[in-house]
Amino acid sequence: MSRIRSLKKKNAGFTLIEIMIVVLIIAILLAIAIPNFLRARETSRAKSCMANLRQVETAKEQWAMDERKAATDTPTAANLVTEYMRSATDNTLPTCPSSGTYTIGDMSTRPLCSIGTNGTGDYDNHQLQ
């Protein structure tokens, strides 16, 4: 009877090889998942920035039509935020999700984001296409 109990104890649990295989599989899955997650995060930031730039451009166009401005006139953030950008507050433009800064520009140019031109991002330039 004691032999049967000692045999059962020896067979219980996982071997070192089985544990190493499980750890290897988890490491391979992480090696695949982490770069995809980082790429998805950067893509999301770029799209959010593009949406902010579209909102600024639309506000600029509405401001120019309402105020009868020429192509050389440049609105300020206060001009756009108070009347044409309801989601923004405190007379400031929306913030770039990648910590960039937005340049409004005059009416003949599109708004720009400072991220992307220095080679630190995965995307070229957060500029409306």
C-alpha positions in Angstrom: 0.0 0.0 0.0 2.8 2.4 0.8 4.3 1.7 -2.6 1.2 2.9 -4.4 1.1 6.1 -2.4 4.7 6.9 -3.2 4.1 6.3 -6.9 1.1 8.7 -6.9 3.2 11.4 -5.2 6.0 11.1 -7.9 3.5 11.5 -10.8 1.7 14.5 -9.3 2.7 18.0 -10.7 4.4 19.3 -13.8 7.9 18.5 -15.0 10.5 21.2 -15.6 10.2 20.6 -19.4 6.4 21.2 -19.3 6.8 24.4 -17.4 9.6 25.6 -19.7 7.4 25.0 -22.8 4.5 27.0 -21.3 6.8 29.9 -20.4 8.2 29.7 -24.0 4.7 29.9 -25.5 3.8 32.8 -23.3 7.0 34.6 -24.3 6.2 34.1 -28.0 2.7 35.4 -27.6 4.0 38.5 -25.8 6.6 39.1 -28.5 3.8 39.2 -31.1 1.3 41.1 -29.0 3.3 44.0 -27.6 4.5 45.5 -31.0 0.9 45.3 -32.3 -0.4 47.0 -29.2 2.2 49.8 -29.5 1.4 50.3 -33.2 -2.3 50.4 -32.5 -1.8 53.0 -29.8 0.3 55.2 -32.2 -2.3 54.9 -34.9 -5.0 55.9 -32.5 -3.1 59.0 -31.4 -2.5 60.0 -35.0 -6.2 59.6 -35.9 -7.2 61.6 -32.8 -4.8 64.3 -33.8 -6.2 64.4 -37.3 -9.7 64.7 -35.9 -8.6 67.7 -33.8 -7.0 69.3 -36.9 -10.2 68.8 -38.9 -12.1 70.5 -36.0 -9.7 73.5 -36.0 -9.9 73.8 -39.8 -13.7 73.7 -39.7 -13.8 76.3 -37.0 -11.4 78.5 -39.0 -13.6 78.3 -42.1 -16.7 79.2 -40.1 -14.9 82.1 -38.4 -13.8 83.4 -41.8 -17.3 83.3 -43.3 -19.0 84.8 -40.2 -16.4 87.6 -39.9 -15.9 88.1 -43.7 -12.1 87.6 -43.4 -9.6 87.4 -46.2 -7.2 84.5 -47.0 -4.4 86.4 -45.2 -6.2 86.8 -41.9 -5.2 84.6 -39.0 -7.7 83.7 -36.2 -6.6 83.2 -32.7 -7.5 80.3 -30.5 -9.9 82.5 -28.5 -11.6 83.4 -31.8 -12.2 79.8 -32.6 -12.9 78.2 -29.3 -15.5 80.5 -27.8 -17.9 80.4 -30.7 -17.0 77.5 -33.0 -15.5 74.7 -30.9 -17.9 73.9 -28.2 -16.0 70.9 -26.8 -12.9 73.0 -26.1 -12.6 75.1 -22.9 -10.6 78.0 -21.5 -10.0 79.6 -24.9 -7.4 76.8 -25.7 -7.4 74.4 -28.6 -7.8 70.7 -28.0 -4.6 69.0 -26.8 -2.6 66.7 -29.1 -2.6 63.2 -27.7 1.1 62.9 -28.6 1.9 66.1 -26.7 2.4 68.1 -29.8 1.3 71.7 -30.4 -1.1 72.9 -33.0 -0.4 75.8 -35.3 -3.6 77.5 -36.6 -2.0 79.5 -39.4 -3.7 81.9 -41.7 -6.8 81.1 -43.8 -4.8 80.0 -46.8 -3.0 77.3 -44.9 -4.2 74.3 -43.0 -3.6 73.8 -39.3 -0.6 71.7 -38.4 0.7 69.6 -35.5 4.3 69.7 -34.4 4.5 65.9 -34.1 5.9 63.8 -36.9 8.4 66.2 -38.5 11.2 65.3 -36.1 11.2 61.6 -36.8 10.0 60.5 -33.4 6.6 59.2 -34.5 5.4 56.3 -36.7 3.5 58.7 -38.9 4.9 61.5 -41.1 3.1 64.6 -40.3 -0.2 65.2 -38.5 -1.5 67.3 -41.3 -4.9 67.1 -43.0 -4.6 65.4 -46.4 
